[in-house]
Amino acid sequence: MNFTNTIKREQSAKLFEEAKGYFPGGVNSPVRAFKSVSGPPLFIKEGKGCRFIDEDNNHYIDFCCSWGPLILGHNHEHIRNRVIDTVSKGTSFGTPTKMGNQLGKIILDNNRFIEKMRFVSSGTEAVMSAIRLARGVTGKPKLIKFDGCYHGHVDSLMVKAGSGLATFGISTSAGIPESFAQETIVLPLADLEAVENCLKQYSDQVAAIILEPVPANNGLLLQDKSYLEGLRQLCTQYNVLLIFDEVISGFRVNLEGAAGYYGIQPDIITYGKIIGGGMPVGAFAASAEIMSHIAPEGAVYQAGTLSANPVAMSAGLATMEILVRNSFYTQLEKKTKDFVQNIQQHCDDKNYAVSIVTIGSIFWVAFTKERIMRSDQIDPKSMEHFKVLHHELLQRGVYLGPSGYEVGFVSDAHSVEDLEQAAEKICDAMDIVFR
Ligand SMILES: *Cc1c(COP(=O)(O)O)cnc(C)c1O
């Protein structure tokens, strides 16, 4: 298919050519390269509310929201003011600060599922630390993860299922020793029996089961509550820790994340994205007992030069102060539901094979009518549809993350009018996808 551009992307194209001389593939994180959609990536120079502006001065309603962190939209006044105030006093001291206490308090006071936490600087770091903690607490080496869940670029989790009868995983990236990958067992989602069979055989070696309770990195593979409850039960029965990777779902579906949404107590929870209000922050959290294994209290080492630096803490704190307001989440969820329903109705009326999956303020466009719960149920051919949709939306001033496997996010800054406008454009673009 040939793509015609009605918008200019000259400056972005030029900057991308230059960037290729500096960064592998011209980017500092691979999915930004627009490999699976058309044209060069947009170079964004400014954001405000639900919109941002590229270097060619095109305006877009943004549903990527920096891949999740910006639940209050771009350049929120309260966050900006707090950050500027903090920066004016210095950016990092390598000491404890009051700001760290304040963010820790507001998070822990509003979450029944965790008692203590530690701040790090990214989601990957949070996961890496959580699995070390799980191994340290249990004294066992192996992990169970699920096909279709992403946990950052952690060595032992960049792993997929081995072929045939192989139980242990094979790495999905060069540079990961086979011996690391073999510490991870990869199972399909939505299959409790597979987990039970595996634990029957290997529970004496398995430290933890890790999953995204709201799997949102390979489409939106919503699981049944009973499945998640089953995992909890099996973990307890077989003396294995349950890690919820809530780097996306934490502070997104509500203040207690998926643990609160489903009412399930995991043993360790990881956070990232929203927790830093647009600055680099991650965290892992658990009961006081489990967290007492972390240095300097315990024997599991974990540290960070810029961990809990005041600037990052202030952005997180300013964000939380707004998220704790009454009805923040119900309003955001309602707006998202109406938006999704609008588009779904159009697709149903026209008989397009589209289902828009949604939870909280997350949504994902699936080009099928089937319910999808595992990544292997996503037809790779449907990504051709996404490519057209993505292109047509750029022409109309709507920005989705540049991959059909990525979810979209609605922020508090998306007004009902913005969402109606966006829905109309998405419906128009759908008409072209199915022309
Ligand atoms: C984004 C993400 C990560 C990695 O976080 P980074 O900050 O990109 O390192 C880990 N787990 C999940 C579920 C994520 O969505």
The ligand as an SDF file (V2000), in Angstrom:
LIG
                    3D

 15 15  0  0  0  0  0  0  0  0999 V2000
    7.3910   -0.3940   30.6800 C   0  0  0  0  0  0  0  0  0  0  0  0
    7.3930   -1.6630   31.4360 C   0  0  0  0  0  0  0  0  0  0  0  0
    8.5550   -2.1560   32.0650 C   0  0  0  0  0  0  0  0  0  0  0  0
    9.8940   -1.4940   31.8940 C   0  0  0  0  0  0  0  0  0  0  0  0
    9.9370   -0.2010   32.4060 O   0  0  0  0  0  0  0  0  0  0  0  0
   11.0720    0.7950   31.8720 P   0  0  0  0  0  0  0  0  0  0  0  0
   10.8550    2.0290   32.6960 O   0  0  0  0  0  0  0  0  0  0  0  0
   10.8290    0.9760   30.4220 O   0  0  0  0  0  0  0  0  0  0  0  0
   12.3760    0.1570   32.1510 O   0  0  0  0  0  0  0  0  0  0  0  0
    8.4400   -3.2790   32.8550 C   0  0  0  0  0  0  0  0  0  0  0  0
    7.2690   -3.9130   33.0190 N   0  0  0  0  0  0  0  0  0  0  0  0
    6.1470   -3.4760   32.4210 C   0  0  0  0  0  0  0  0  0  0  0  0
    4.8640   -4.2140   32.6670 C   0  0  0  0  0  0  0  0  0  0  0  0
    6.1780   -2.3670   31.6030 C   0  0  0  0  0  0  0  0  0  0  0  0
    5.0570   -1.9720   30.9830 O   0  0  0  0  0  0  0  0  0  0  0  0
  1  2  1  0
  2  3  1  0
  2 14  2  0
  3  4  1  0
  3 10  2  0
  4  5  1  0
  5  6  1  0
  6  7  2  0
  6  8  1  0
  6  9  1  0
 10 11  1  0
 11 12  2  0
 12 13  1  0
 12 14  1  0
 14 15  1  0
M  END
$$$$
